[in-house]
């Protein structure tokens, strides 16, 4: 039996133990996933800023907590996250979010490397918000028209 050309339609060929030829499929790699889900409390009122193109951007500090046992005592462990939202979503977050408001954030993790004045390298990690939902009721009763959820970015 004559071996087929090494590549037919871009696929390499191999021979089975029975002598038949078959195309070798490339090994499929599992897809990557970069997804962050947070439910926590806003640490301070977000401040709306604008990009060079005039698009709204807001940074939201969100605290998540869980209990850990240390020396037989339960202690609260708090982790702080920086969430960044853009566009209309940023504008709504800046208008309606206040310190202490509980939020649900869905997004992806981003890293930014930078150097300070002394030349030390730093890496900041933040969550790029795809969705921000306001949970619970607002702390102040002054604003009755607050939306309970925001549309996707």
Secondary structure, 3 states (H helix, E strand, C coil): CCCCCCEECCEEEEECCCCCEEECCCCCCCCCCCCEEEEEEECCCCCEEECCCCCEEEEEEEEEEEEEEECCEEEEEEEEEEEEEEHHHHHHHHHHCCCCCEEEEEEEEEEEEEECCCCCEEEEEEEEEEEEEECCCCCCCCCCCCCCECCCC
